[in-house]
């Protein structure tokens, strides 16, 4: 059965919480189409860059996310496989820089404002902003996640090592499968924060923020090759690390990738690390979400058997 979930007052949230009622319940393997507004929940294209615009959630505490989506039978200890079939951005988007007093903006001398806004027109694979710059697009969702198990409300801003959330990995494009350890019964997945394009790092704190129509399939697996968040993408296999210390985030991402390579190539850990050194790429996923993100990528066909 194919499901459709649109953003509406009773189908969106600005927090993660295990106490929220499901907006939709699906069976594992069901295809679904989910519409999400941009991260701010704007209901219309701004009249000009940075103009005040009506929002679906006034005074939102975090991202405007569609959900929660309950997956029937999902239990803590399972892994939710999120297969992203297609991602279609809305016809407009926005980017802002210098809008918050953060450590990075202070370092760049931009914490005192005023902010700079870009307003984008999106047409197929290209975005053009109000200042006449054209960029290629690679749409993905910045936020895909489940709530922590603890009761109450939890911010949508930081990514978390199990439930996921604001991962902001630009490689999670159509054709990817993201694997998230299930944190609460029925999963209660929320998604949104569409990005039409983003560089590794999301350095201003925003990408090309846009609404998104996402076609996906949710399934459950019990034999995941690594215990944490990982993905299979067109760019290759990906593992993640998150933390307040960049070195720790990097080490977590690399440790998970080495573990995955041990299973793939039947190697001990030291040998897997040696094989990773000429083949695995480390990227700073994002630097703006209160928690560092790093991902390790093993490109497709980077290692081939000798014929």
C-alpha positions in Angstrom: 0.0 0.0 0.0 1.4 3.4 -1.0 1.0 6.2 1.6 1.0 10.0 1.2 1.8 12.4 4.0 1.5 16.1 3.6 2.6 18.9 6.0 -0.3 20.2 8.0 -0.8 21.4 11.6 -1.4 17.9 12.9 1.3 16.2 10.8 4.4 18.3 11.6 6.6 18.8 14.6 9.4 21.1 15.7 10.8 18.7 18.2 11.6 15.0 18.6 9.7 13.2 21.3 8.7 9.6 22.1 5.4 11.0 23.4 4.1 12.3 20.1 1.2 10.6 18.4 2.0 9.1 15.0 0.9 11.2 12.0 1.0 8.0 9.9 1.5 4.3 10.5 3.0 2.1 7.8 4.1 -1.6 7.5 7.7 -2.4 6.7 8.2 -2.3 3.0 5.4 0.1 2.3 6.3 2.8 -0.2 5.4 6.3 0.8 5.6 9.9 -0.4 6.3 12.6 2.2 6.0 16.3 1.6 8.0 18.6 3.8 8.3 22.3 4.0 11.6 24.1 4.3 13.4 24.1 7.7 11.5 27.2 8.8 8.1 26.0 7.7 7.5 28.9 5.3 4.1 28.7 3.7 5.0 30.8 0.6 8.0 32.1 -1.3 9.3 35.2 0.4 8.5 38.4 -1.5 12.2 39.3 -1.3 15.3 37.8 0.3 14.8 37.7 4.1 11.3 39.1 4.0 8.9 38.1 6.8 6.8 35.1 5.6 4.0 33.2 7.3 5.0 29.9 8.8 3.2 26.7 9.5 4.6 26.6 13.1 4.9 30.0 14.7 7.7 30.5 17.2 9.1 27.1 16.2 11.7 25.5 18.6 13.5 23.7 15.8 13.1 22.5 12.2 9.6 22.1 10.7 9.5 18.3 10.2 6.9 16.0 8.8 5.9 13.1 11.1 6.2 11.2 13.2 5.8 8.1 11.0 5.3 4.9 12.9 6.7 1.7 11.4 4.6 -1.2 12.6 6.6 -3.8 14.6 9.8 -1.7 14.8 11.5 -2.5 18.1 14.5 -1.1 20.0 17.5 -3.2 18.7 16.2 -3.3 15.1 17.7 -1.1 12.4 15.4 1.1 10.3 16.4 1.0 6.6 15.3 4.2 4.9 15.6 3.8 1.1 15.4 7.1 -0.7 13.8 6.5 -4.1 13.5 10.1 -5.3 13.8 13.7 -3.9 12.2 16.6 -5.7 12.8 20.1 -4.3 10.1 22.8 -4.5 10.5 25.7 -7.0 12.3 28.1 -4.6 14.7 28.1 -1.7 16.8 30.4 0.5 20.2 30.6 2.2 21.3 32.9 5.0 24.6 33.7 6.6 25.6 35.7 9.6 22.2 35.4 11.3 23.4 34.0 14.6 26.0 34.7 17.3 28.0 31.5 17.0 31.7 30.7 17.6 32.2 30.3 13.8 30.5 33.6 13.0 32.5 35.4 15.7 35.7 33.9 14.2 34.7 35.2 10.8 33.7 38.6 12.1 30.0 38.1 11.2 28.3 37.6 14.6 27.1 41.2 14.8 25.2 41.1 11.5 23.4 42.1 9.5 22.7 38.8 7.9 23.0 38.2 4.2 20.1 36.3 2.4 20.0 34.6 -1.0 16.7 33.7 -2.6 16.8 30.9 -5.1 14.7 29.8 -8.1 14.9 26.1 -8.5 14.3 24.5 -11.9 15.2 20.9 -12.5 18.9 20.4 -11.7 19.8 24.1 -11.5 19.3 26.9 -8.9 19.7 30.6 -9.7 19.8 33.2 -6.9 18.7 36.8 -6.8 22.3 38.0 -7.3 22.7 36.1 -10.6 24.6 33.0 -9.4 23.8 29.6 -10.9 24.6 26.3 -9.1 24.0 22.6 -9.8 21.6 20.8 -7.5 21.9 17.5 -5.6 18.8 17.3 -3.4 18.7 15.6 0.0 17.1 15.8 3.4 19.1 17.4 6.2 17.0 15.8 8.9 16.0 12.2 9.1 15.7 10.9 12.6 13.9 9.3 15.5 13.5 10.6 19.1 15.8 9.6 21.9 14.1 7.1 24.3 13.9 9.6 27.2 10.5 11.1 27.7 9.9 14.7 26.9 10.9 16.9 24.0 14.3 16.9 22.3 15.9 19.5 20.0 15.9 18.8 16.3 19.2 20.7 15.9 22.0 18.3 16.9 22.5 14.9 15.1 22.6 11.9 17.5 24.7 8.8 17.2 21.7 6.4 17.2 18.4 8.1 16.3 20.0 10.3 13.7 18.4 13.7 13.1 20.1 16.7 11.7 22.8 14.7 9.9 23.2 17.2 7.0 25.2 14.7 4.8 25.1 15.9 1.2 25.7 12.3 -0.1 22.3 11.0 1.1 20.8 11.7 -2.3 18.2 9.6 -4.3 19.4 6.0 -4.5 20.8 6.0 -1.0 19.7 3.8 1.9 20.3 5.2 5.4 20.4 2.8 8.3 19.4 4.1 11.7 19.3 2.1 14.9 15.7 2.1 16.3 15.5 4.1 19.5 11.8 3.8 20.4 9.0 1.3 19.7 7.5 1.9 16.2 10.5 4.2 15.3 8.5 7.4 15.1 10.5 8.7 12.2 10.5 12.5 11.3 12.0 14.0 8.3 12.4 17.4 6.6 15.0 20.2 6.2 15.2 19.8 2.5 18.4 21.0 0.9 18.6 21.5 -2.9 22.4 21.9 -2.7 25.0 22.0 0.1 28.7 21.8 0.4 30.4 19.5 2.9 30.3 21.5 6.1 27.1 23.6 5.5 29.4 26.4 6.5 26.9 29.3 6.8 24.5 27.2 8.9 22.1 26.9 6.0 22.1 25.2 2.5 19.7 26.0 -0.2 16.8 25.5 2.2 13.6 24.2 0.4 10.5 22.2 0.6 10.9 18.6 -0.7 8.8 15.8 -2.0 10.5 12.5 -1.0 9.5 9.1 -2.2 10.9 6.5 0.1 10.5 2.9 1.5 11.0 2.1 5.2 12.1 -1.4 6.2 13.5 -3.3 9.1 16.8 -5.2 9.3 18.3 -7.2 12.1 21.8 -8.0 10.7 23.4 -4.6 10.0 27.1 -4.8 9.4 27.9 -2.0 11.9 26.0 -1.0 15.1 25.7 2.8 14.4 24.4 5.0 11.7 25.6 4.1 8.2 24.5 4.3 4.6 24.9 2.9 1.2 24.9 5.8 -1.4 25.8 6.4 -5.0 29.1 7.8 -3.6 29.8 4.6 -1.8 29.5 3.1 1.7 29.4 5.8 4.5 29.8 5.7 8.3 29.3 8.6 10.6 30.7 10.1 13.8 29.1 12.9 15.9 30.5 14.7 18.9 31.6 17.9 20.6 35.2 17.1 19.7 36.1 16.8 16.0 38.8 14.2 16.7 36.4 12.0 18.5 33.8 12.4 15.8 36.4 11.5 13.2 37.6 8.4 15.1 34.0 7.2 15.6 33.4 7.4 11.8 36.6 5.7 11.0 36.2 3.0 13.6 32.8 2.1 12.1 34.1 2.0 8.6 37.1 -0.2 9.6 34.6 -2.5 11.3 32.5 -2.6 8.1 35.6 -3.4 6.0 36.6 -6.2 8.4 33.2 -7.9 7.6 33.4 -7.2 3.9 36.9 -8.3 3.3 37.4 -10.9 6.1 40.3 -9.0 7.7 41.6 -8.3 11.2 41.2 -4.7 12.4 44.8 -3.6 11.7 44.7 -5.0 8.2 41.3 -3.3 7.6 42.8 0.0 8.7 45.8 -0.5 6.4 43.4 -1.1 3.5 41.3 1.9 4.5 44.3 4.3 4.3 44.5 4.3 0.5 40.8 4.0 -0.2 38.6 5.8 2.5 37.8 9.5 2.4 37.1 11.5 5.5 34.7 14.5 5.2 33.6 17.1 7.7 29.8 16.6 7.3 28.7 19.8 9.0 30.1 22.3 11.5 27.0 24.1 12.5 24.7 21.9 14.5 26.1 22.2 18.1 27.7 18.8 17.4 30.5 18.1 14.9 29.7 15.7 12.1 32.3 13.6 10.2 31.6 10.9 7.7 33.9 8.3 6.2 33.3 7.1 2.6 34.5 4.0 0.9 33.9 4.8 -2.7 32.1 2.2 -4.9 34.7 0.0 -6.7 37.6 1.6 -4.7 38.7 -2.0 -3.9 38.5 -4.7 -6.5 39.5 -8.4 -6.5 42.5 -9.4 -8.5 41.3 -11.2 -11.6 
